[in-house]
């Protein structure tokens, strides 16, 4: 029977060859199709609609925004914003902002801000601010504020200030102040003050509990 009704239908299947009854899982609705708009769902595993794509166990299951993409187990699971992209296990898992991108295991996992970018394992994992960028393993992992940029292994890893820049392994690793700049391995790695500049290997580097680079200070070279 030809139909294009805007309703949910269930595919039929049989248990084997020969004369078999037609079966359908109607009670739980594990697999369904809407012929009117083309929506196809395999519960908690696959969702293809006119505006959404979700592939993987638990991907995009609750309040997935229009034109968003979630690929990977538990990617974009809860409240994924419009036009957002989450690829990888637990990427963009909870409250991923609109137009944001999270690529890699647990990238942008919890509360990723709008227009933010997180690429790499644990990049921008927790509370990544709007329009911030974290690229590299553990880059901008926790508390990266809006407009901040962290590029490199563990760069800007913990509490990176707004509009700050950390480029290089462990650059601006912990407590980098607002509008600070750290370029080079270990540059400004601990408690770099606001608007401070550190350029070069170990420039402006500090050790927890001892020294750190103060606000507006400049350090260039090893």
C-alpha positions in Angstrom: 0.0 0.0 0.0 1.5 3.3 -1.1 1.7 5.9 1.7 3.6 9.1 2.4 1.9 9.8 5.7 3.8 11.9 8.3 3.9 9.1 10.9 6.2 6.5 12.4 6.4 3.1 10.7 8.3 -0.1 11.5 10.1 -2.3 9.1 9.1 -6.0 8.9 11.4 -9.0 9.0 11.2 -12.8 9.0 12.8 -15.5 11.1 14.2 -17.5 8.1 13.5 -19.0 4.7 10.2 -20.5 3.6 6.7 -19.7 4.8 7.3 -17.3 7.8 5.1 -14.7 9.5 6.0 -11.1 9.0 7.3 -9.6 12.2 7.7 -6.0 13.5 9.1 -4.6 16.7 6.2 -2.1 17.4 6.2 -2.2 21.2 9.7 -0.8 21.7 10.1 0.9 18.3 13.8 0.0 18.1 13.9 0.6 14.3 11.6 3.2 12.7 11.0 5.2 9.5 8.9 8.3 8.7 8.3 8.1 4.9 7.1 11.7 4.8 10.3 13.4 5.9 12.8 10.5 5.5 13.7 10.3 9.2 15.3 6.9 10.0 16.2 5.8 13.5 17.8 2.8 15.1 17.3 3.6 18.8 20.5 4.8 20.6 22.6 3.8 17.6 21.7 5.6 14.4 19.7 8.6 13.5 19.4 10.2 10.0 17.0 13.1 9.5 16.8 16.0 7.2 18.8 18.1 9.6 20.6 15.7 12.0 23.1 12.9 11.8 24.0 10.7 14.8 26.0 7.5 14.5 27.1 5.4 17.5 25.6 4.1 20.8 24.0 7.0 22.6 25.1 9.6 20.0 22.8 12.6 19.7 20.0 11.0 21.7 18.6 14.0 23.6 17.9 17.4 22.2 20.2 17.3 19.2 20.2 20.7 17.4 19.4 21.3 13.8 22.2 20.6 11.2 24.4 19.0 13.9 26.5 15.9 13.6 27.5 13.4 16.3 29.6 10.4 15.4 31.0 8.0 18.0 29.8 6.3 21.2 28.1 8.9 23.4 29.1 11.8 21.1 26.7 14.8 21.4 24.5 12.8 23.7 22.7 15.6 25.5 21.9 19.1 24.3 24.1 19.4 21.2 23.7 22.8 19.7 22.7 23.7 16.2 25.4 23.3 13.5 27.7 21.6 16.0 30.0 18.7 15.2 31.2 16.0 17.6 33.3 13.1 16.4 34.9 10.6 18.8 34.0 8.7 22.0 32.2 11.1 24.4 33.1 14.1 22.2 30.7 17.0 22.8 28.9 14.7 25.1 26.9 17.2 27.2 25.8 20.8 26.4 27.9 21.4 23.2 27.4 24.9 22.0 26.1 25.9 18.6 28.7 26.0 15.8 31.3 24.4 18.0 33.6 21.5 16.9 34.9 18.7 19.0 37.0 16.0 17.4 38.8 13.3 19.4 38.1 11.1 22.4 36.4 13.2 25.1 37.1 16.5 23.2 34.7 19.2 24.3 33.1 16.6 26.5 31.2 18.9 29.0 29.9 22.4 28.4 31.7 23.4 25.3 30.9 27.1 24.4 29.5 28.4 21.1 32.0 28.6 18.2 34.6 26.8 20.2 37.0 24.3 18.6 38.6 21.3 20.4 40.7 18.8 18.5 42.6 16.0 20.2 42.2 13.6 23.1 40.8 15.5 26.1 41.1 18.8 24.3 38.7 21.4 25.7 37.2 18.6 27.8 35.5 20.6 30.5 34.0 24.1 30.4 35.6 25.4 27.2 34.7 29.0 26.7 33.0 30.5 23.6 35.2 31.1 20.6 38.2 29.4 22.2 40.5 27.0 20.4 42.2 23.9 21.8 44.3 21.7 19.6 46.5 18.9 21.0 46.3 16.2 23.6 45.0 17.8 26.9 45.1 21.3 25.3 42.7 23.7 27.1 41.5 20.6 28.9 39.8 22.3 31.9 38.5 25.9 32.3 39.7 27.4 29.1 38.0 30.8 28.9 36.5 32.6 26.0 38.7 33.6 23.1 41.7 31.7 24.4 44.0 29.7 22.1 46.0 26.6 23.1 48.0 24.7 20.5 50.3 21.8 21.6 50.5 19.0 24.0 49.0 20.1 27.4 49.1 23.7 26.4 46.7 25.9 28.4 45.7 22.7 30.1 44.2 24.1 33.3 42.4 27.5 33.8 43.6 29.4 30.7 42.5 33.0 30.9 40.3 34.8 28.4 42.0 35.9 25.1 45.3 34.3 26.1 47.6 32.4 23.7 49.6 29.3 24.5 51.6 27.6 21.7 54.0 24.7 22.3 54.2 21.7 24.6 53.2 22.7 28.1 53.0 26.3 27.2 50.7 28.2 29.6 50.0 24.9 31.1 48.4 26.0 34.4 46.8 29.3 35.5 47.7 31.4 32.4 46.3 34.9 33.0 44.0 36.8 30.7 45.5 38.2 27.5 48.9 36.5 28.2 51.1 35.0 25.5 53.3 32.0 25.8 55.1 30.6 22.8 57.6 27.7 23.1 57.9 24.5 25.0 57.2 25.1 28.8 56.9 28.9 28.2 54.9 30.5 30.9 53.9 27.1 32.1 52.8 28.0 35.6 50.8 31.0 36.8 51.7 33.3 34.0 50.3 36.8 34.9 47.8 38.7 32.8 49.1 40.4 29.7 52.5 38.8 30.3 54.6 37.6 27.3 57.0 34.6 27.3 58.7 33.5 24.1 61.2 30.7 23.9 62.0 27.4 25.5 61.3 27.6 29.2 60.8 31.4 29.0 58.9 32.7 32.0 58.6 29.1 33.3 57.6 28.6 36.9 57.4 25.8 39.3 54.3 25.2 41.5 54.8 26.8 44.9 57.8 28.9 43.9 58.3 31.4 41.1 56.0 32.5 38.3 55.9 35.3 35.7 54.1 38.4 36.9 51.5 40.5 35.1 52.7 42.5 32.1 56.2 41.0 32.4 58.2 40.0 29.3 60.5 37.0 29.0 62.3 36.1 25.8 64.7 33.3 25.4 65.6 30.2 27.3 
